[in-house]
Each structure stands twice: as C-alpha cells, then as structure tokens.
Amino acid sequence: MWSDPIVDQIRAEAKAWSDQFGGDVNAMFAELRRLDEASGELLVTLPPRAPASGTPVLGTLSTSSAVDATKQSH
C-alpha cells in the first residue's frame, strides 16, 4: 500500500498531540484556547449573520414539514 510521507507526518503529530492529553478533546481545546490567549494577538469575531431567505433555522422545522418535504422530493 502506498504511503504519503506528509500525511504520515501529520498523523504522527496529531497522535502525539492527542497522547499528551490522553485523548481528551476538551483538554486539547482548553490548551488551544490557553495558547491563543497567551499569544496576545487580536482575535477577530464577527457578528452572527442572518440565514439566507428560505433557509430553515435550526430547531424551527416541524416534523410535518420534514415529511412534506420528503414527499415532494420523490
């Protein structure tokens, strides 16, 4: 089987990072947040955008609408 050395290196680095935190994703993200804050660089946060017209908003699609949409697509 062919192996890409760059992909292998990235996977090895990702595994080493994960191993440092025992595979705990929350701990990994906490460390990333700590590093981000310690960098002193300005973070850009954008205001939320309104969904495009006609786009269902998460949590507003009723079950009957989902069923109707399924029937129309067949």
MOWO-V841182 format. One record per pair of residues at least 6 apart in sequence whose C-alpha atoms are under 8 Angstrom apart, sorted by the first residue. I is the first residue (numbers start at 1). J is the second residue. D is the distance in Angstrom with one decimal. If there is no record, write none. Layout:
<<I | J | D> <I | J | D>>
This chain:
<<17 | 28 | 8.0> <18 | 24 | 7.3> <18 | 25 | 7.8> <18 | 28 | 7.3> <21 | 27 | 6.3> <21 | 28 | 6.4> <51 | 57 | 7.3>>
